[in-house]
């Protein structure tokens, strides 16, 4: 017998033979096994209340006896699609809301509005703030910190670009007269609420919020979270103080969350957002900026075709109206703010 003959050894190790093992190819280098995805016809609809580290808190069957909050994760097929506060989504899995259960978000329903911002005006990467809001309450302080006209202009641009109706609430009016600041927006049809430290117009504001989904935005330290806590007593949003040296507020709200407002048997939704010191508009189409300045937009209808409305633009109807004194000092300031934003995109 030759030393090549190893029948005995082959039989001895036959149980370890792996010749028939089926190795699944790498997912990166192979086609999906199928392109057919389940329809999830039995999916339930939920409303996203908040997002925390990849887990979503949702309200299911809101306003009914079966209303409940559940926790869900995003399905793998949605990895490239954002899910944000305010979204209406389709859910499968365990939607009982019992402790320890986890549902799965499989679809994001069509959005009616989408409020976005970028880090700065040159950054084309947008940060989605909230979906499906129909109002924006811009919270500013009359003093401490000082109000910033141009920041409010940017909020207005973002609101008009998203198709959201803007409102304004001026806090701390007991510290300074808000009149001169509000004069900058005299040409706009903006509902304005005046709030003192010791007297907030909660009844008036609540009347405007019921029946709507209102996103609250504002500079850090203006009292936005304080207002939210007053409107929704069980909100428990963190509040902070303004730095006496820098005059700036601290970021206290770290996440966007949707809170239910109950008022005289009616409901609305308050969407609180983290305070910001800048609001980039790199995602906005420059052609939509003029829409935030309704008083100037009416005059711009008389501008020649292709008018840029910039200071060196010939025959600009807005510039001619300001130079003729037809719009007063307020009109001059408004045009300056518009041109500053337009120059950013020029």
PyMOL commands that set and color helices and strands:
alter all, ss='L'
color gray80, all
select helices_A, chain A and resi 7-12+14-16+76-78+149-162+179-185+202-209+224-231+286-292+294-300+317-323+328-345
alter helices_A, ss='H'
color red, helices_A
select strands_A, chain A and resi 44-52+55-60+68-74+88-93+103-108+114-118+126-131+135-141+165-171+191-194+213-218+257-263+266-272
alter strands_A, ss='S'
color yellow, strands_A
deselect
rebuild
show_as cartoon
